Amino acid sequence: MRMTDEHEAILLDHREFLVKTIQLHSLWTPLRACRIVTEYDEEEIRQRGGTRFRMVEKLLDHLVKRPDADFYQFCDCLRKTNQGHVSDVLEKSKQHYRPSTGIAHTNHVVYLLLTDESGVPVEADVALLQLILNIHRHSIFGSIPRHRHVFY
């Protein structure tokens, strides 16, 4: 079970901020206590990460594969380690989150329904949908909001 698209989008949209801001040294114990990571996960992230920034990126990659409840647990862990300002950014984003995409099936063809910044609907075919989803999954654009990943 993976995190919801909403929470994944929030983590993606704020990825650059999170990578620059999160302090991991005090975060590991609460993350293990609420079972977001195991000792093995922590060791794997530490070894493969290298720099502090890469370790946070690896942690975020791990987090989006976790159940949705872990988004809230993660925010609680941030608060417990005096990083409440980071948690506030994530939770505030949740209050204002409005997905700009939807999927509709018409005549057995899947279209991605998008809106541009002025709110005008834009349609895309399956190939473009796959390209956009791959961009989101690979975090190429870091913290750029989702609706700006559309190619016109």
Buried (B, 14 or more C-beta within 10 A) or exposed (E): EEBEBBBBBBBBBBBBBBBEBBEBEEBBEBBBEBEBBEEEBBEBBBEEBEEBEEBBBBBBEBBBEBEEEBBBBBBEBBBBBEBBEBBEBBBEBBEEEEEBBEEEEEEEEEBBBBBEEEEEEBEBEEEBBEBBEEBBEEBEBEBBEBBEBBEE
